[in-house]
């Protein structure tokens, strides 16, 4: 399958807009689950207000949140797909710029020193574009995740001592959630990266935070840790918007990699309750949008 770069550009534009306006169904179901389990009346009221905001945004074709975030595009190229990598990235960048200029969206992207805003949601190395490969035949998948600063500011890395074991991981994650409090606009998805190198560990935490609710870590020990941490986090009492209650997190997700014998990296990255993402899948049969 040869990839039409004009179609990629259009999809990159459309994905940014879709992600900002329509919340994935798994997150909506997550709200229903948390509301059914919430024991604190004020927390139930806060959750209901969040759900109302989601409905109003979708009914009126408006943004779920004013923070359009830093645009992230995760690209997966399947077997038999013909595409030139540099041209693919350029098409995605053009689509990202068009979304901001044509819709228009507030650009949240600035130069780190001058703070100059080009009003395109683009800049040096932004949008962030990750490219990976799969054995799925004749398939190109593009996932778009707008990562807002409220959640992204609560990102943490610790190079733990291996002798501290799993207890160090649990303590660090819990401390991070407590430290974040209401700043991440909970209920959150807490992404935990384990192992690898420091940069890989942080990337794994981001991948975990943006995973679909209901999915599990592919490693059995990682999946077990997810269950334990999810229960522990929701006993902290942080609650929706940090105002107290049971619903501190939709879930804790874990992604892990092998690491060095003398280190044990732990990273935490959080996703706010408006856990936005959108996906486009190209096949010979056509283009399909989803989450």
Residue, then its C-alpha position, 0 to 999 in steps of 0.5 A: x500500500x502506497x500512502x497518500x501524503x495529502x490524505x495523511x496531512x488532512x487526517x493529522x488536521x482532523x485528528x487534532x480537532x477530533x481529539x480536542x472535541x470528543x472524549x473516547x468512549x472508554x473514558x466516558x464509561x470510566x466516569x460512569x464506573x467511578x460515579x457508581x462507586x463514589x461514596x462522598x456526595x460532594x465528589x459525586x457532584x463534581x463528577x456530575x459537573x465534569x460529565x455535563x461539561x463533556x456533554x455540552x462540549x460535544x453537543x455544541x461542537x466545542x472544545x472539552x478543555x481550553x488547553x489544546x496541549x502539546x500535540x503528539x502523533x504516534x505513527x505505526x507503520x505496518x507490513x507492506x506500507x510504502x512511505x517516505x519517512x521525512x515526507x510523512x513527518x512533514x505532512x503531519x506537521x502541515x496538518x497540525x498547523x492547519x488545524x490550529x490556523x483553520x479551526x482555529x485553536x489556541x496555540x499552546x506551544x512556545x519557544x522555551x527561552x523567548x516564550x514566542x508563540x508562532x500560533x501554529x501549535x508547532x515549534x522546534x521538535x513539535x509536534x512530537x512524532x513517534x514512529x514505530x512498526x508492526x506486522x499488521x499487513x497494509x496498515x498505517x495507524x496515526x494516533x493523536x494525543x494533545x497533552x495539556x500542561x496541567x497533567x504534563x507538569x506532574x511528571x516525575x523520574x526516580x533512579x531507584x536502587x534495585x535493592x529497594x525492590x517493588x516497595x520503592x516503586x509503590x511508594x514513589x507512585x503514591x507520593x507522586x499522586x499525593x504531591x500532584x493533588x488536584x493540579x492534574x484535574x483528577x480523576x486521572x490516569x496514572x502512567x507508570x514507566x519501569x525499567x529501561x534507561x531514564x529517557x525510555x522510562x519516561x516515554x513508557x510512563x507517557x505511553x501508559x498514561x495514554x493507554x485505553x482504559x480497560x487495557x492491561x500491561x502485557x507483562x503479568x507482573x506489571x498487570x499485577x502491579x497495576x491492580x495493586x496501585x489502582x486500589x491504593x491510589x483510590x484510597x488516598x482521598x484526593x478525589x475529583x479535582x482534589x476536593x476529596x473523595x474516592x475517585x482519584x484515578x480511573x486507573x494506574x497503568x504500567x509499561x515496563x522494559x528490561x533495565x541494567x542490573x545496577x539501576x531501577x528507573x521509575x517514571x510517573x506521567x499523569x493524564x487528566x480526566x479529559x483524557x483526549x486522543x483520536x486515531x486514524x487507520x489507513x488500509x487499502x479499503x480506506x480511512x477509518x477514524x476512531x479512538 
